[in-house]
Amino acid sequence: MGDMPHAQATRACLQGTVGDAVIMLLAYTLVALAARGLWAASWTYQPTMPLLPGTGVGLVPLLQWVVLPLLTVWFARRQLAGRVETCARDATAS
């Protein structure tokens, strides 16, 4: 992909993303249909789960969507910064 024109690489990535989304939706639909047909059970939070007011969404799962990506970016930047410093130090030493 490094030798592809930008538009062509973007198009290839978009096709892969759309394909992944279609596969995910099909898998979800099949599992939802099977689960509804076999067990007919609904999923709920435990009474101790704090909910976001007016939405019925659990606070902890919502925080996972916010906090984990931020931690991942912070960790990746930290790791890459250490690598850049090491490369710069090695370049000046030689």
C-alpha positions in Angstrom: 0.0 0.0 0.0 2.9 2.3 0.5 3.3 2.6 -3.3 -0.4 3.2 -4.0 -1.8 6.6 -4.7 -3.5 8.1 -1.6 -7.0 7.9 -3.1 -6.6 4.2 -4.1 -5.3 3.3 -0.6 -8.1 5.1 1.0 -10.6 3.3 -1.2 -9.1 0.0 -0.3 -9.3 0.7 3.4 -12.9 1.9 3.1 -13.9 -1.3 1.3 -12.3 -3.3 4.1 -14.1 -1.3 6.7 -17.5 -1.6 5.0 -16.9 -5.3 4.6 -16.1 -5.7 8.3 -19.2 -3.7 9.3 -21.4 -5.9 7.1 -19.9 -9.1 8.6 -20.4 -7.7 12.1 -24.0 -6.8 11.4 -24.7 -10.3 9.9 -23.1 -12.0 12.8 -25.0 -9.9 15.3 -28.3 -10.5 13.5 -27.8 -14.3 13.5 -26.9 -14.4 17.1 -29.8 -12.1 18.1 -32.2 -14.2 16.2 -30.8 -17.4 17.7 -30.8 -16.0 21.2 -34.3 -14.7 21.0 -35.6 -18.0 19.6 -33.7 -20.2 22.1 -33.8 -18.3 25.4 -36.1 -15.2 25.0 -34.2 -13.5 27.9 -33.5 -9.8 28.1 -30.3 -8.3 29.4 -30.4 -5.7 32.2 -27.9 -3.9 34.4 -27.5 -5.0 38.1 -29.3 -2.6 40.5 -25.9 -1.4 41.7 -24.9 -0.1 38.2 -25.1 3.7 38.1 -27.0 4.9 35.0 -26.6 8.0 32.9 -29.7 10.0 33.7 -32.4 9.8 31.1 -30.7 7.3 28.9 -30.7 3.9 30.7 -27.0 3.6 29.7 -24.6 2.3 32.4 -22.0 4.8 33.5 -19.1 2.3 33.7 -19.5 1.0 30.1 -19.8 4.5 28.9 -16.6 5.5 30.7 -14.8 2.5 29.1 -15.6 4.0 25.7 -14.1 7.3 26.8 -11.3 6.4 29.2 -9.8 3.3 27.5 -9.1 5.0 24.1 -7.5 8.0 25.9 -5.3 5.6 27.9 -4.4 3.7 24.8 -3.4 6.9 23.0 -1.4 8.1 26.0 0.4 4.8 26.3 1.2 4.6 22.6 2.6 8.2 22.6 4.7 7.4 25.6 6.1 4.3 24.0 6.8 6.1 20.7 8.4 9.1 22.5 10.8 6.7 24.2 11.7 5.1 20.9 12.2 8.5 19.2 14.5 9.6 22.0 16.5 6.4 21.7 16.9 6.8 18.0 18.0 10.4 18.3 20.5 9.5 21.0 21.9 6.6 18.8 22.1 9.0 15.8 24.1 11.6 17.7 26.4 9.0 19.3 27.5 7.6 15.9 
